[in-house]
Amino acid sequence: MTVSPLEDRVETVTAGVGRAAPAGEGRPPARQPYVPSLDGLRALAVGAVLAYHLGYLDGGYLGVDLFFVVSGYLITTLLITEADRSGRVSLRSFWVHRFRRLMPAVLVVVVAVMVATRLWMASWRWNAVRGDALATLLYVENWRQIALGESYFNGASPFRHAWSLSLEEQFYLLWPLAMVAIVAVAKHRRRACIAVVAGVGALASAVWMAYLAKGQVKEALADMTVESRDGPVEETVDRVLAAIDAHLAAEAAATETTHAPAGHTD
C-alpha cells in the first residue's frame, strides 16, 4: 500500500486543482480545516498492514480498506469543494497534480527493485519482473495479476504490492469523471446526487464480489464452529449450505445442458 502524501489532507483545495477566483472578487483560496483524526486513521491503517506482514495481526490487511475509505473521502471532499466554488472540476489540473505527487516516488521504487532483481534474482525471472515493473508504472499491476491468474497472497513478484497503488490511481482516473458528469447534470442537489452514485456503486461492487466469492463463502460456512449443535445457529447454517448446494447444482446442470453435443440424451 502506498500512502499518498499531503494531497489527501486537503488542507488547500486549490493547490493544483480548480480555477482561481474571478478577478476583482478578492476571495482567498478555499481552505478546508485540517482534521488530525484522519491522519490518525491512516496511521492505524498503515500500522495494521505492517503488523500483518510481520505476522502479528491476521486481519491487518483490512487496513488497506480503511486507507482507501479515508483517501476516497478526502479526494471527494476536494472535488466537491472545487465544484462548489467554481461550478466545475478541472480534470487536467487534478490528474497532473496527482501524477506529480506520486510518479517520482514510484520511479525510485521501480528502479531500486529492478537493480535488486538483476543482482539477486535468478535470470529466468527477469522478464516477468520487467513486465510487472511496466504494469506498476502504468498503474495496472492489479489487472496484470488478474490476467495471469495470480493472487496477492501467493504471488512471487516483488511488485505484487503495487496492486493497491494501481487501484488508487484508477480511482483517481474514474471518480473525477463521474464527478464532472454529476456537476453537469445536478445544478442544485449536487451532494445528494454524489451520495446516491457512491452508494449505488458501493452496493453493486459488494453484490458482484459476493457473487464471485460464493464458493469461498460455502467453504467458510462449512468450517464454522457452532457451540450448540442443536441450536438455531446450526439450523441456519444447514439451510444456507443446502441453498448454496442447490444453486451450484442448478448452475452445473445448466452448464452441462448448454455444452452438450447435438442429439445427446441421457
C-alpha positions as CSV (number, residue, x, y, z in Angstrom):
1,M,0.0,0.0,0.0
2,T,1.4,3.4,-0.9
3,V,0.4,6.4,1.2
4,S,-0.3,9.4,-0.9
5,P,1.3,12.4,0.8
6,L,-0.3,15.7,1.5
7,E,-2.7,15.7,-1.4
8,D,-5.3,13.7,0.6
9,R,-5.1,16.1,3.6
10,V,-6.9,18.7,1.5
11,E,-5.5,21.5,3.6
12,T,-5.5,23.7,0.5
13,V,-8.1,22.8,-2.0
14,T,-6.7,25.0,-4.7
15,A,-3.2,23.5,-4.6
16,G,-3.1,22.4,-8.2
17,V,-6.8,21.8,-8.6
18,G,-9.6,24.1,-9.7
19,R,-9.5,27.6,-11.1
20,A,-8.7,30.8,-9.3
21,A,-11.4,33.2,-8.1
22,P,-12.5,35.7,-10.7
23,A,-10.5,38.9,-10.8
24,G,-11.8,41.7,-8.6
25,E,-13.6,39.5,-6.1
26,G,-10.5,39.2,-3.9
27,R,-11.6,35.8,-2.4
28,P,-8.8,33.9,-0.7
29,P,-8.1,30.3,-1.8
30,A,-10.7,28.0,-0.4
31,R,-9.3,26.1,2.6
32,Q,-10.5,23.1,4.5
33,P,-9.8,22.6,8.2
34,Y,-7.1,20.1,8.9
35,V,-8.6,17.1,10.8
36,P,-5.8,15.3,12.8
37,S,-8.1,12.3,13.4
38,L,-8.0,11.4,9.7
39,D,-4.2,11.3,9.8
40,G,-4.6,9.1,12.9
41,L,-6.9,6.7,11.0
42,R,-4.4,6.5,8.1
43,A,-1.6,5.8,10.6
44,L,-3.7,3.0,12.1
45,A,-4.3,1.6,8.6
46,V,-0.6,1.6,7.7
47,G,0.3,0.1,11.1
48,A,-2.2,-2.7,10.7
49,V,-0.8,-3.6,7.3
50,L,2.8,-3.6,8.7
51,A,1.7,-5.8,11.7
52,Y,0.0,-8.2,9.2
53,H,3.2,-8.6,7.2
54,L,5.2,-9.1,10.3
55,G,2.9,-11.8,11.5
56,Y,1.4,-10.1,14.4
57,L,-2.2,-9.3,13.1
58,D,-4.0,-11.8,11.0
59,G,-6.6,-9.3,9.7
60,G,-4.2,-6.4,9.4
61,Y,-4.6,-6.3,5.6
62,L,-8.0,-4.7,6.2
63,G,-6.0,-1.6,6.9
64,V,-5.8,-1.2,3.1
65,D,-9.6,-0.9,3.0
66,L,-9.6,1.7,5.8
67,F,-6.9,3.7,3.9
68,F,-9.0,3.6,0.7
69,V,-12.1,4.8,2.5
70,V,-10.2,7.8,4.1
71,S,-8.5,8.6,0.8
72,G,-11.7,8.4,-1.1
73,Y,-13.5,10.7,1.4
74,L,-10.7,13.3,1.2
75,I,-10.4,13.3,-2.6
76,T,-14.2,13.5,-2.9
77,T,-14.3,16.4,-0.5
78,L,-11.6,18.2,-2.5
79,L,-13.6,17.8,-5.8
80,I,-16.9,18.8,-4.1
81,T,-15.3,22.0,-2.7
82,E,-13.9,22.9,-6.1
83,A,-17.2,22.3,-7.8
84,D,-19.0,24.5,-5.1
85,R,-16.5,27.3,-5.6
86,S,-16.1,27.4,-9.3
87,G,-19.0,25.3,-10.7
88,R,-16.6,22.9,-12.4
89,V,-14.0,20.3,-11.9
90,S,-10.7,20.7,-13.7
91,L,-9.7,17.2,-14.8
92,R,-6.4,18.3,-16.3
93,S,-5.2,20.0,-13.1
94,F,-6.4,17.2,-10.9
95,W,-4.6,14.5,-12.9
96,V,-1.4,16.5,-13.3
97,H,-1.3,17.2,-9.6
98,R,-1.7,13.5,-8.7
99,F,0.9,12.5,-11.3
100,R,3.5,14.9,-10.0
101,R,3.0,13.8,-6.4
102,L,3.1,10.1,-7.0
103,M,5.2,9.3,-10.0
104,P,8.7,10.4,-8.7
105,A,8.4,8.0,-5.7
106,V,7.1,5.2,-8.0
107,L,10.1,5.7,-10.3
108,V,12.5,5.4,-7.4
109,V,10.9,2.2,-6.2
110,V,10.8,0.6,-9.6
111,V,14.4,1.4,-10.4
112,A,15.6,0.1,-7.0
113,V,13.6,-3.1,-7.4
114,M,14.9,-3.7,-10.9
115,V,18.5,-3.2,-9.8
116,A,17.9,-5.6,-6.9
117,T,16.3,-8.1,-9.3
118,R,19.4,-8.1,-11.6
119,L,21.7,-8.5,-8.6
120,W,20.0,-11.2,-6.6
121,M,17.2,-12.9,-8.5
122,A,17.6,-15.8,-11.0
123,S,17.8,-14.7,-14.6
124,W,14.8,-16.7,-15.7
125,R,12.6,-14.4,-13.6
126,W,13.8,-11.1,-15.1
127,N,11.3,-11.0,-17.9
128,A,8.3,-11.5,-15.6
129,V,9.6,-8.8,-13.2
130,R,10.2,-6.5,-16.1
131,G,6.5,-6.9,-17.1
132,D,5.4,-6.2,-13.5
133,A,7.6,-3.1,-13.4
134,L,5.9,-1.7,-16.6
135,A,2.5,-2.6,-15.2
136,T,3.4,-0.7,-12.0
137,L,4.5,2.4,-13.9
138,L,1.2,2.3,-15.9
139,Y,-0.9,1.7,-12.7
140,V,-2.3,-1.6,-14.0
141,E,-0.5,-4.1,-11.9
142,N,-3.7,-5.4,-10.3
143,W,-5.1,-6.2,-13.8
144,R,-1.9,-7.9,-14.7
145,Q,-2.1,-10.2,-11.7
146,I,-5.7,-11.0,-12.6
147,A,-4.8,-11.7,-16.3
148,L,-2.0,-14.0,-15.1
149,G,-4.3,-15.8,-12.6
150,E,-2.1,-14.8,-9.7
151,S,-3.1,-13.9,-6.2
152,Y,-1.5,-11.3,-4.0
153,F,-1.3,-13.8,-1.2
154,N,0.6,-16.4,-3.2
155,G,2.4,-14.2,-5.8
156,A,6.2,-14.2,-6.0
157,S,6.7,-10.8,-7.8
158,P,8.4,-8.1,-5.8
159,F,5.9,-5.7,-7.4
160,R,2.8,-7.6,-6.2
161,H,2.2,-4.9,-3.5
162,A,1.7,-2.3,-6.3
163,W,-1.9,-3.6,-6.8
164,S,-3.2,-1.1,-4.2
165,L,-1.4,1.8,-5.8
166,S,-2.8,0.8,-9.2
167,L,-6.3,0.6,-7.7
168,E,-5.9,4.0,-6.1
169,E,-4.7,5.6,-9.3
170,Q,-7.6,4.0,-11.2
171,F,-10.0,5.6,-8.7
172,Y,-8.3,9.0,-9.3
173,L,-8.9,8.5,-13.0
174,L,-12.6,7.4,-12.9
175,W,-14.1,9.1,-9.9
176,P,-13.4,12.7,-11.2
177,L,-15.1,11.7,-14.5
178,A,-18.2,10.7,-12.5
179,M,-17.9,14.0,-10.6
180,V,-17.8,16.0,-13.8
181,A,-20.9,14.3,-15.0
182,I,-22.7,14.9,-11.7
183,V,-21.7,18.6,-11.7
184,A,-23.0,18.9,-15.2
185,V,-26.4,17.2,-14.5
186,A,-27.1,18.3,-11.0
187,K,-27.0,22.0,-10.6
188,H,-28.6,22.2,-7.1
189,R,-28.8,18.9,-5.1
190,R,-25.2,18.0,-6.1
191,R,-24.1,16.5,-2.8
192,A,-27.2,14.3,-2.6
193,C,-26.5,13.0,-6.2
194,I,-22.9,12.3,-5.3
195,A,-24.1,10.3,-2.3
196,V,-26.6,8.3,-4.4
197,V,-24.0,7.5,-7.1
198,A,-21.4,6.5,-4.5
199,G,-23.9,4.3,-2.6
200,V,-25.2,2.5,-5.7
201,G,-21.6,1.9,-6.8
202,A,-20.6,0.5,-3.4
203,L,-23.7,-1.8,-3.4
204,A,-23.1,-3.0,-6.9
205,S,-19.4,-3.7,-6.0
206,A,-20.4,-5.7,-2.9
207,V,-23.0,-7.7,-4.8
208,W,-20.6,-8.6,-7.5
209,M,-17.9,-9.5,-5.0
210,A,-20.3,-11.8,-3.2
211,Y,-21.3,-13.5,-6.4
212,L,-17.7,-14.1,-7.4
213,A,-16.9,-15.5,-3.9
214,K,-19.9,-17.7,-3.4
215,G,-17.8,-20.9,-3.5
216,Q,-15.5,-19.5,-0.8
217,V,-18.5,-18.5,1.3
218,K,-19.7,-22.1,1.2
219,E,-16.3,-23.3,2.4
220,A,-16.2,-20.7,5.2
221,L,-19.7,-21.6,6.4
222,A,-18.8,-25.3,6.4
223,D,-15.8,-24.6,8.6
224,M,-17.8,-22.6,11.2
225,T,-17.7,-23.9,14.7
226,V,-21.1,-23.8,16.4
227,E,-21.2,-24.2,20.1
228,S,-24.7,-25.7,20.3
229,R,-25.2,-28.4,17.6
230,D,-28.9,-28.4,18.2
231,G,-29.5,-24.6,18.4
232,P,-30.9,-22.2,15.8
233,V,-27.5,-21.2,14.6
234,E,-26.7,-24.7,13.4
235,E,-30.1,-24.9,11.7
236,T,-29.5,-21.6,9.9
237,V,-26.0,-22.7,8.7
238,D,-27.5,-26.0,7.4
239,R,-30.2,-24.2,5.5
240,V,-27.7,-21.7,4.0
241,L,-25.4,-24.6,3.0
242,A,-28.3,-26.5,1.4
243,A,-29.4,-23.4,-0.5
244,I,-25.8,-22.9,-1.8
245,D,-25.6,-26.6,-2.8
246,A,-28.8,-26.4,-4.7
247,H,-27.8,-23.2,-6.5
248,L,-24.4,-24.7,-7.5
249,A,-26.0,-27.9,-8.7
250,A,-28.5,-25.9,-10.8
251,E,-25.7,-23.9,-12.4
252,A,-23.7,-27.1,-13.2
253,A,-26.8,-28.7,-14.8
254,A,-27.4,-25.6,-16.9
255,T,-23.8,-25.6,-18.0
256,E,-23.8,-29.3,-19.0
257,T,-27.0,-28.8,-21.0
258,T,-25.6,-25.8,-22.8
259,H,-22.4,-27.6,-23.8
260,A,-23.9,-31.0,-24.5
261,P,-23.4,-32.2,-28.1
262,A,-26.3,-32.0,-30.5
263,G,-28.6,-35.1,-30.3
264,H,-27.2,-36.2,-27.0
265,T,-29.7,-37.6,-24.5
266,D,-29.2,-39.1,-21.1
